[in-house]
Amino acid sequence: MPYSGSGKGLVWLKGAITDKQTDWCRRVLKMQGGVVTEPVLNKVQDFAMEFEMTDSGIQFVGYSLFQSASSGAYMGNILLSDTAIEDRLSKYIERDLLVQLNATLMSKLSEYFPHYRGYLGVDMMICEIAESTFQLQPCVEINMRMNMGIVAHSINMRFIHPNSTGLFSINYFKQEGEAHSYSLSMQSNNPLIVESGRIKSGYLALTSVDENTNYTATVSIKQNHEEN
């Protein structure tokens, strides 16, 4: 599906296309005028480049290193500095390639969306195409909105201690009271430690959690010398 959100417009073909999938394609063709087909890639890392477009032009906000479910739905962001994220990515691809891609995206986004104002993110992935041989898929999708990657980047920049790392995640709990019990347990076992106004370690729920809560946004932080 060309226009969708949060991995919800994906259909996985695990063999011959079924009648149900054919009907889905017909509906999408009628609504959006086309469908996009892509090969299944051997992904080793999801990430994104985040930008902001203003009247003054486009600027690079930072990287987003995120995790997704097998369905493609968003799960959470690893909280790291841009330098640390580049270090991780450069284990697979040349750092210069990231620099070149960043410049190309800034040029192309400005060209294709000259009237857009606000945040946007370009999701990408690193794939293994042969044993120990990796390749960059430079554009999985473009999110023309404030997105979780930008939220996670802001949290890390403003609130996380520079010697700590962690995970920002969105969690779903089906049973009544399950989220509340989980949150209380995490708070008890991972008390928050703050130093100079920044979280050094511990668990923090970013939204209120009670017996009726089904969704939570949380951060779990550890110092870098601890096992991640």
C-alpha positions as CSV (number, residue, x, y, z in Angstrom):
1,M,0.0,0.0,0.0
2,P,1.7,3.3,-1.1
3,Y,0.1,5.4,1.6
4,S,-0.2,3.9,5.1
5,G,1.2,4.2,8.5
6,S,3.2,2.2,11.1
7,G,3.6,-0.9,9.0
8,K,-0.2,-1.4,8.7
9,G,-0.3,-1.3,4.9
10,L,1.9,-4.4,4.4
11,V,0.8,-7.8,3.0
12,W,3.4,-10.6,3.1
13,L,3.3,-13.0,0.1
14,K,4.7,-16.3,1.3
15,G,4.1,-18.2,-1.9
16,A,1.5,-17.9,-4.6
17,I,-0.9,-14.9,-4.1
18,T,-4.2,-15.9,-2.5
19,D,-7.7,-14.8,-3.4
20,K,-7.9,-12.7,-0.3
21,Q,-4.6,-10.9,-1.1
22,T,-5.8,-10.4,-4.7
23,D,-9.0,-8.7,-3.3
24,W,-6.8,-6.6,-1.1
25,C,-4.8,-5.4,-4.0
26,R,-7.9,-4.5,-6.0
27,R,-9.2,-2.4,-3.1
28,V,-5.9,-0.6,-2.8
29,L,-5.7,0.0,-6.5
30,K,-9.2,1.5,-6.4
31,M,-8.4,3.7,-3.4
32,Q,-4.8,4.8,-4.1
33,G,-4.3,4.0,-7.8
34,G,-1.4,1.5,-7.4
35,V,0.4,-1.0,-5.2
36,V,4.1,-1.4,-4.4
37,T,5.8,-4.8,-4.6
38,E,9.2,-5.4,-3.1
39,P,11.4,-8.5,-2.4
40,V,11.8,-9.7,1.2
41,L,15.2,-8.6,2.3
42,N,17.5,-10.1,5.0
43,K,17.4,-7.2,7.4
44,V,20.0,-6.8,10.1
45,Q,19.2,-3.2,11.3
46,D,16.4,-0.7,11.0
47,F,17.3,3.0,11.2
48,A,16.1,6.4,9.9
49,M,17.4,9.8,9.1
50,E,15.2,12.6,10.6
51,F,14.7,16.0,9.1
52,E,12.8,19.3,9.7
53,M,11.6,21.5,6.9
54,T,11.0,25.2,7.6
55,D,10.8,28.4,5.6
56,S,14.6,28.7,5.9
57,G,15.1,25.3,4.3
58,I,15.8,21.7,5.4
59,Q,18.0,20.6,8.2
60,F,19.1,17.2,9.5
61,V,17.8,16.6,13.0
62,G,19.5,13.3,13.7
63,Y,19.4,9.5,13.5
64,S,16.8,7.1,14.7
65,L,17.9,3.5,15.5
66,F,14.7,1.5,16.0
67,Q,13.2,-1.9,16.4
68,S,10.2,-3.3,14.5
69,A,8.1,-6.5,14.7
70,S,8.2,-9.1,12.0
71,S,5.0,-7.5,10.6
72,G,6.9,-4.2,10.2
73,A,5.1,-2.5,13.1
74,Y,7.1,-0.1,15.3
75,M,8.3,-1.5,18.6
76,G,10.8,1.0,20.1
77,N,13.9,3.1,19.7
78,I,17.4,2.5,21.1
79,L,18.5,5.7,22.9
80,L,22.0,6.6,21.6
81,S,23.8,9.7,20.4
82,D,24.1,10.3,16.7
83,T,27.8,9.5,16.9
84,A,27.1,6.2,18.7
85,I,24.5,5.3,16.1
86,E,26.9,6.1,13.2
87,D,29.5,3.9,15.0
88,R,27.0,1.0,15.0
89,L,26.0,1.5,11.4
90,S,29.6,1.8,10.2
91,K,30.2,-1.8,11.3
92,Y,28.1,-2.7,8.2
93,I,28.6,0.1,5.7
94,E,31.0,2.9,5.1
95,R,30.4,6.1,7.1
96,D,31.0,8.2,3.9
97,L,27.9,6.5,2.4
98,L,25.8,7.8,5.2
99,V,27.2,11.3,4.7
100,Q,26.5,11.1,0.9
101,L,23.0,9.8,1.4
102,N,22.2,12.5,3.9
103,A,23.2,15.2,1.4
104,T,21.2,13.5,-1.4
105,L,18.1,13.2,0.8
106,M,18.2,16.9,1.8
107,S,18.4,17.9,-1.8
108,K,15.7,15.5,-3.1
109,L,13.2,16.1,-0.2
110,S,13.5,19.9,-0.8
111,E,12.9,19.3,-4.5
112,Y,9.9,17.0,-4.1
113,F,8.2,18.6,-1.1
114,P,8.9,22.3,-1.4
115,H,5.8,23.4,0.4
116,Y,5.9,20.9,3.3
117,R,6.7,22.3,6.8
118,G,7.5,20.2,9.8
119,Y,9.3,17.1,10.8
120,L,9.8,14.0,8.6
121,G,11.7,10.8,8.7
122,V,13.1,8.5,6.0
123,D,13.2,4.9,7.2
124,M,16.0,2.7,6.0
125,M,17.6,-0.7,6.6
126,I,20.9,-2.5,6.4
127,C,20.5,-5.9,4.7
128,E,22.8,-8.9,4.4
129,I,23.0,-9.8,0.7
130,A,25.6,-12.5,1.1
131,E,27.6,-13.9,4.0
132,S,29.2,-10.9,5.8
133,T,28.3,-8.7,2.9
134,F,25.9,-5.8,3.6
135,Q,24.0,-3.3,1.6
136,L,21.9,-0.2,2.4
137,Q,18.3,0.0,1.5
138,P,18.1,3.9,1.5
139,C,14.3,4.4,1.5
140,V,11.8,1.9,2.9
141,E,9.2,4.6,3.6
142,I,8.9,8.4,4.3
143,N,7.0,9.5,7.3
144,M,5.8,13.1,6.7
145,R,5.0,13.9,10.3
146,M,6.3,14.1,13.8
147,N,7.3,10.5,14.5
148,M,8.6,8.2,17.2
149,G,12.2,8.5,16.0
150,I,12.2,12.3,16.5
151,V,10.6,11.8,19.9
152,A,13.2,9.3,20.9
153,H,16.0,11.6,19.6
154,S,14.7,14.5,21.7
155,I,14.4,12.3,24.8
156,N,18.0,11.2,24.4
157,M,19.3,14.7,23.8
158,R,17.4,16.4,26.6
159,F,17.0,13.8,29.4
160,I,19.4,10.9,29.1
161,H,22.8,10.9,30.8
162,P,25.7,10.9,28.2
163,N,27.2,7.8,29.8
164,S,23.9,5.8,29.6
165,T,21.9,4.1,26.9
166,G,18.4,2.7,26.9
167,L,15.2,1.9,25.1
168,F,12.2,4.0,24.4
169,S,9.2,1.8,23.7
170,I,5.5,1.7,23.1
171,N,3.9,-1.3,24.8
172,Y,0.5,-2.9,24.5
173,F,-1.2,-4.8,27.3
174,K,-4.4,-6.7,26.5
175,Q,-5.5,-7.7,30.0
176,E,-7.0,-5.2,32.5
177,G,-4.5,-4.3,35.2
178,E,-1.6,-5.9,33.3
179,A,0.1,-2.6,32.4
180,H,-0.3,-1.3,35.9
181,S,1.3,-4.4,37.5
182,Y,4.1,-4.4,35.0
183,S,4.9,-0.7,35.6
184,L,4.9,-1.2,39.4
185,S,7.2,-4.1,39.1
186,M,9.6,-2.3,36.7
187,Q,9.7,0.8,39.0
188,S,10.5,-1.4,42.0
189,N,13.2,-3.4,40.3
190,N,14.7,-0.5,38.3
191,P,14.5,2.6,40.4
192,L,15.2,5.9,38.6
193,I,18.6,7.4,39.2
194,V,19.0,11.0,38.0
195,E,22.3,13.0,37.9
196,S,22.5,16.6,37.0
197,G,18.9,16.6,35.6
198,R,19.5,13.5,33.4
199,I,18.5,9.9,33.8
200,K,21.4,7.7,34.5
201,S,19.6,4.5,35.0
202,G,16.2,3.0,35.8
203,Y,12.6,2.8,34.4
204,L,10.2,5.6,33.8
205,A,6.7,5.5,32.4
206,L,6.1,8.6,30.2
207,T,2.4,8.4,30.4
208,S,0.1,7.8,33.4
209,V,-0.6,4.1,34.1
210,D,-3.6,2.8,36.0
211,E,-5.8,-0.4,36.1
212,N,-7.5,0.6,32.8
213,T,-4.3,1.3,30.8
214,N,-3.6,-0.7,27.7
215,Y,-0.8,1.3,26.1
216,T,2.3,2.7,27.7
217,A,5.2,4.8,26.5
218,T,8.3,4.0,28.6
219,V,12.1,4.4,28.8
220,S,14.4,1.8,30.4
221,I,17.9,3.2,30.9
222,K,21.2,1.5,31.9
223,Q,24.7,2.9,32.3
224,N,27.1,2.0,29.5
225,H,29.2,-0.3,31.6
226,E,26.2,-2.4,32.4
227,E,25.2,-5.2,30.2
228,N,22.6,-4.1,27.6
